[in-house]
Each structure stands twice: as C-alpha cells, then as structure tokens.
Amino acid sequence: MISRPDGGPRVVVGVDDSAGARCALSWAIGEARLRRLPLLVVHAAPLPPHVSAAGQLGCGITEALRGAGAELVARLLAETAGGAPAGVETATLALVGEPGAALVRLARDDDILVVGHGSRGLLSRLVRPSVRLHCARRTRATFVCVRPPALDSLLRSLNARDRPPDRHRPRRRDVD
C-alpha cells in the first residue's frame, strides 16, 4: 500500500479497460504531479457469482483475476504514460471484490478518489451496479469523476492535427 510518511493525502484512481478509466488515469497522473502527491492505481475485479457460491474452490480463479488486473494496470500505465509516470511516486493494486466498495475502503478522508464516467445501457446497470454512483454516495474523500471527451471534439482535434498550418495561405475577405 502506498502511503506518505506523515500519512498525508494520495490520489487514488480506479481503473478498468474502458475509455473513461483511461481518461481518469491521465487526469489522476496530472493531478498527482501537480500537487506532488503519491498515486495509487487500483483495479478491482468483481468475483463472478458462480465462483463465490463455490467457496474455497475459487482460490485459483481469484489469483487469476488478480494477475489479470495487475497486467491491465501495467498496460494502462504503459499506454497512458509510457510506464510509471516520471516524477510521481506510483503504486498499483489489483484486488478481487466489488470495485466501488473497494475504492471507498481504500480512499481516506484526505485522499482524492478518481474514477471514469462510462456510458452503459440499462441492462448492464441492472446486472452490475455503477462504481461511480457507489463512490459518489459513500466516499469521504474528495471525489472526481472524469468524463471522456465527446466524439465531436475528438474528431475536431484529430482533423486539426492532420491539416497543415494555414498561416501562409491567402485569405479571402469580403469587403462591402
């Protein structure tokens, strides 16, 4: 577990394999760097219902879920920051359990808890509760929910990068 010698605040970010989680991780890295706080990147995988009903038989499955979670966190850090972000004390944690409850337990009062905002359908929300809403209702930490940029703003920024600078192109002006 990452902690400061004086027990000070941290930036705790919950991640999964979604666009919202990638945006949340980017934001959390920037915030940790800006505030000079340690960063804790957490992936919590819910235990499938059939495994929890099996009791002790699920030990191998829980280890596999933790391993997959650790690989996911490493991959997200590599994609987002090229590995462990420079200038930020970073720790990772892969857990098995309900993601919202795990993040609320980990985030202390003086921490900043960061999650991504996803877009899921009604059926998906009924089957799996919203981590964002769980954290927003129950955490005592400062809570930040990062929404991915809208598709039209992404397309505009990509289009702007592909266009050559038009500083030297003659401009047409309509004069009355």
Secondary structure, 3 states (H helix, E strand, C coil): CCCCCCCCCCEEEECCCCHHHHHHHHHHHHHHHHHCCCEEEEEEECCCHHHHHHHHHHHHHHHHHHHHHHHHHHHHHHHHHCCCCCCCCEEEEEEECCHHHHHHHHCCCCCEEEEECCCCCHHHHHHCCCHHHHHHHHCCCEEEEECCCCHHHHHHHHHHHHCCCCCCCCCCCCCC
